[in-house]
């Protein structure tokens, strides 16, 4: 969804919660919702969680049903958008003289893939198409709505997982091998399989800037952690008699970075061994990605802003009080109230160079 300047104007916002079946098909509007909250995160395995408080008697199948939470800014010419589609879980019934309410936990739909495991050893031969296999694994866990970007990448060597391995773990390890994102979901509950894009190459979705049209709070914080920041990452595969090991290397040699080799005069190295990488290019890309992951927490901005159709890992620009940066969205949380703001954490983007 394109973020237009109309979203900088006055709002009459509202939230809608719809009850869905296990295939994300609409059952009805869940008008019994009293309150709730959502958190979306780029740094957790499942990517999101939340809570709902529901009043009275309600016909919900806690084992199958889902909810879709939609935000309408109440601005003419701006379409509402789905913020999250989630599983319902762990209902706690509370009763008093006024009746009963349910406190309900919400889980990302990736939880269904994470909770499904292999019932026997799962093995893949060298040459297996990676992305087609990921789609099959996801479908086998019950996901029916999948948006997958095709790829010709294949496994360089065989891979194997023991019985009882989470299908989310299998999918994500395969996606790493192809230099794809870990599995994500969008607001409509679709499972997203897409190539990884380094932060500096992402197009900013919105520019937050101070002034008369500012939609962020004037109160914000910037936090830095400079301890043990690496400037070199080495990724290795184990290899075998038929397939030599790959070594991916990424180095921070940007003279403008305070953490680079040029600035420090020495290498601070992080290492990681992975089971499979499709190509040398993918190995180097994964090393660069891991190095960025360890570097980008160095500068974190915490801010509140008007709710926008952003998703975790989206890029934004921020300009306030002389601080001008490009950053990625790491966390967003909302309350399901008309006056709610988005509480966001952003990571400033660092060019390894």
C-alpha positions in Angstrom: 0.0 0.0 0.0 1.3 3.4 -1.0 1.7 5.9 1.9 0.3 9.2 0.7 0.4 12.7 2.1 -3.3 12.2 3.0 -2.1 10.2 6.0 -0.6 13.4 7.4 -4.1 15.0 7.7 -6.7 14.8 10.5 -8.1 11.4 11.3 -11.3 9.7 12.6 -9.8 6.3 13.1 -11.4 3.0 14.0 -10.5 -0.7 14.3 -12.3 -3.7 13.0 -11.8 -7.3 14.3 -13.1 -10.1 12.0 -13.4 -13.7 12.9 -12.0 -16.1 10.3 -11.9 -19.8 9.8 -8.7 -21.8 9.5 -8.4 -20.9 5.8 -8.6 -17.2 6.5 -12.2 -17.0 5.2 -14.5 -14.5 6.9 -17.1 -15.8 9.4 -18.3 -12.5 10.9 -17.3 -9.3 12.5 -16.2 -9.8 16.1 -18.2 -7.0 17.6 -17.7 -8.3 21.2 -14.1 -7.1 21.3 -13.6 -4.6 24.2 -9.9 -3.9 23.9 -6.7 -5.3 22.6 -3.1 -4.8 21.5 -0.7 -6.0 18.8 3.0 -6.2 18.5 4.8 -6.9 15.2 8.5 -7.6 15.2 11.4 -8.2 12.8 13.5 -9.8 15.5 11.4 -12.7 16.7 10.9 -16.1 15.1 7.1 -15.7 14.8 7.0 -12.0 14.0 4.0 -11.0 16.1 1.7 -11.4 19.1 -1.2 -9.7 20.7 -4.1 -9.8 23.1 -7.9 -9.3 22.9 -10.5 -8.8 25.6 -13.9 -10.2 24.4 -17.2 -9.7 26.3 -20.1 -12.0 26.8 -20.9 -15.4 25.3 -19.1 -15.9 22.0 -19.1 -18.7 19.5 -15.4 -19.0 18.8 -13.6 -22.3 18.1 -10.4 -21.6 20.0 -8.6 -24.4 18.3 -9.3 -23.4 14.7 -10.5 -19.8 14.3 -8.4 -16.7 13.6 -8.9 -13.0 13.8 -8.0 -10.3 11.3 -7.4 -6.8 12.7 -8.0 -3.9 10.3 -7.2 -0.2 10.8 -9.2 2.6 9.2 -7.7 6.0 9.5 -11.0 7.7 8.7 -9.5 9.9 6.0 -11.4 10.5 2.8 -9.7 8.7 -0.1 -7.6 6.4 2.1 -8.4 2.7 2.1 -8.3 0.8 5.4 -5.7 -1.9 5.7 -5.2 -5.2 7.5 -2.6 -4.8 10.3 -2.4 -8.5 11.3 -4.1 -11.9 10.9 -3.5 -14.1 14.0 -4.4 -17.3 15.7 -6.5 -17.2 18.9 -5.0 -19.0 21.8 -5.1 -19.5 25.6 -8.5 -17.9 26.5 -9.0 -17.1 30.1 -12.6 -16.6 31.2 -13.3 -14.0 33.9 -16.7 -13.7 35.6 -18.2 -11.0 37.8 -21.7 -9.6 38.6 -21.8 -8.0 35.1 -21.1 -11.2 33.2 -18.1 -12.8 31.7 -15.1 -11.7 29.6 -12.4 -13.6 27.8 -8.7 -12.6 27.8 -7.3 -14.1 24.6 -3.7 -14.4 23.5 -3.0 -13.9 19.8 -0.2 -15.7 17.9 1.3 -15.2 14.4 0.0 -17.6 11.9 3.6 -18.8 11.6 2.9 -20.6 14.9 0.9 -23.2 13.0 4.0 -24.0 10.9 6.3 -23.9 13.9 4.1 -26.3 15.9 3.9 -28.8 13.0 6.9 -31.2 12.9 8.2 -34.0 10.8 7.1 -37.5 11.8 10.2 -39.1 10.4 13.7 -38.1 9.1 13.3 -35.5 6.4 16.1 -35.5 3.8 16.7 -33.6 0.6 19.2 -34.6 -2.2 21.7 -32.2 -3.8 20.1 -30.4 -6.7 16.7 -30.1 -5.0 15.0 -26.8 -5.9 15.0 -24.7 -2.7 12.0 -22.4 -3.0 9.7 -25.0 -4.5 10.6 -27.2 -1.5 9.9 -24.5 1.0 6.5 -23.9 -0.5 5.7 -27.7 -0.2 6.9 -27.7 3.5 4.7 -24.7 4.3 1.6 -26.2 2.5 2.1 -29.5 4.4 1.7 -27.5 7.6 -1.7 -26.3 6.5 -0.9 -22.9 5.0 -3.1 -22.3 1.9 -2.3 -18.7 1.0 1.4 -18.4 0.0 3.1 -15.6 -2.0 6.4 -17.0 -3.2 9.0 -15.3 -5.4 10.4 -18.0 -7.7 14.1 -19.0 -7.8 16.2 -21.4 -9.7 18.5 -22.0 -6.6 19.2 -25.6 -5.8 20.9 -27.4 -2.9 24.7 -27.9 -3.4 24.7 -30.9 -1.1 22.1 -33.0 0.7 20.4 -31.9 3.9 18.7 -33.9 6.6 16.5 -33.1 9.6 15.6 -35.7 12.3 12.0 -36.6 13.2 10.3 -34.0 15.3 11.9 -31.0 13.6 9.7 -28.0 13.3 8.6 -27.3 9.7 9.3 -23.6 10.3 12.9 -24.4 11.2 13.3 -26.5 8.0 11.8 -23.8 5.9 14.0 -21.0 7.4 17.2 -23.0 7.0 16.4 -23.6 3.4 15.6 -20.0 2.9 18.9 -19.0 4.4 20.6 -21.2 1.8 18.9 -19.3 -1.0 19.6 -15.9 0.6 15.8 -15.3 1.2 14.1 -13.8 4.2 12.9 -16.1 6.9 9.2 -16.8 6.5 7.0 -13.8 7.1 3.3 -13.1 7.0 1.4 -10.0 5.9 -1.6 -8.4 7.4 -4.0 -10.7 5.5 -2.3 -13.9 6.9 -0.5 -14.8 3.7 2.8 -16.6 4.1 5.5 -14.6 2.3 8.6 -16.2 0.7 10.8 -13.5 -0.7 14.5 -12.8 -1.5 16.4 -10.9 1.1 17.2 -7.3 0.3 20.0 -5.5 2.2 18.9 -2.5 4.2 20.7 0.1 2.1 19.0 -1.2 -1.0 15.4 -0.9 0.3 13.3 1.9 -0.9 12.1 4.0 2.0 8.3 3.7 2.5 7.9 7.1 4.3 10.0 10.0 5.4 9.3 11.2 9.0 10.3 14.8 9.4 9.6 17.6 11.9 7.4 20.5 10.9 3.7 21.4 10.6 2.9 18.0 8.9 4.9 15.9 11.3 3.1 12.7 12.3 5.6 11.6 15.0 6.0 12.8 18.5 8.7 15.4 19.3 9.8 13.1 22.1 12.1 10.3 20.8 15.2 8.6 22.0 18.3 7.3 20.3 20.3 4.5 22.0 23.7 3.3 21.1 25.5 0.1 22.0 29.1 0.0 20.8 30.3 -3.0 22.8 31.8 -6.0 20.8 30.6 -4.8 17.4 32.3 -7.0 14.8 33.8 -5.8 11.6 34.3 -9.1 9.9 32.0 -12.1 9.5 33.0 -15.6 8.2 30.3 -18.1 7.2 31.3 -21.7 6.5 29.5 -24.8 5.4 30.7 -28.2 6.4 31.0 -29.7 3.0 31.6 -33.4 2.2 33.7 -35.8 0.0 31.8 -34.7 -3.1 31.0 -31.0 -2.3 33.7 -28.7 -1.0 32.9 -26.3 1.8 32.0 -22.8 1.0 33.4 -19.8 2.9 31.5 -16.5 2.8 33.3 -13.4 4.1 32.0 -9.9 4.8 34.2 -7.1 6.1 33.5 -3.6 7.2 36.1 -1.6 5.4 34.1 1.7 5.2 36.5 4.4 6.4 33.5 6.5 7.5 32.3 3.8 9.9 33.7 4.0 13.5 33.6 0.2 13.7 35.5 -0.6 10.4 39.0 -2.1 10.2 40.3 1.3 9.1 38.9 3.0 12.2 40.0 0.3 14.7 43.2 -1.0 13.2 42.2 -4.7 13.9 39.7 -7.3 12.9 36.9 -8.3 15.4 35.5 -11.5 13.8 32.3 -13.3 14.3 31.9 -16.8 12.8 29.0 -19.1 12.0 28.7 -22.5 10.5 25.5 -23.3 8.4 24.4 -26.5 7.0 23.8 -25.4 3.4 24.4 -22.5 1.1 23.4 -22.7 -2.6 26.2 -20.6 -4.1 29.4 -18.6 -3.3 27.4 -15.4 -3.9 24.7 -16.5 -1.4 27.5 -17.3 1.1 29.0 -13.9 0.8 25.5 -12.3 1.0 24.6 -14.2 4.1 27.9 -13.2 5.8 27.1 -9.5 4.9 23.6 -10.0 6.3 24.9 -11.5 9.6 27.4 -8.7 9.9 24.8 -6.1 9.4 22.5 -7.8 12.0 25.3 -7.4 14.6 26.1 -3.8 13.6 22.6 -2.3 13.1 21.6 -2.5 16.8 24.4 0.0 17.4 21.9 2.8 16.8 18.2 2.4 17.8 15.6 5.1 17.6 12.4 4.7 19.7 9.5 6.9 18.7 5.7 7.2 18.6 3.9 8.1 15.4 0.5 8.0 13.7 -0.3 4.5 12.5 0.9 3.9 8.9 0.7 0.8 6.6 4.3 -0.2 7.4 5.6 -3.7 8.1 8.7 -5.0 10.0 11.9 -4.7 8.0 10.5 -1.8 5.9 12.9 1.1 5.3 12.0 4.6 6.4 13.8 8.0 6.6 13.9 10.2 9.7 14.8 13.8 9.9 14.4 15.7 13.2 16.5 18.2 15.1 19.5 17.8 12.7 19.4 14.0 12.9 18.9 12.7 9.4 19.0 8.9 8.9 17.7 6.0 7.0 16.4 3.1 9.2 14.5 -0.1 9.2 11.4 -0.9 11.2 12.3 -3.4 13.9 9.2 -3.4 16.1 5.7 -1.8 16.1 3.1 -2.0 18.8 -0.5 -0.7 18.9 -3.5 -0.6 21.2 -6.9 -1.1 19.6 -8.2 2.3 20.6 -9.2 5.2 18.5 -6.4 7.4 19.9 -3.6 4.8 19.7 -0.2 5.7 18.3 2.3 3.3 16.9 5.2 2.7 19.4 8.1 1.9 17.1 11.8 0.9 17.3 13.9 1.6 14.3 17.5 0.5 13.5 19.7 3.0 11.7 21.2 1.6 8.5 24.9 1.3 8.4 26.8 0.9 5.1 29.6 -1.7 5.5 31.1 -0.4 2.3 
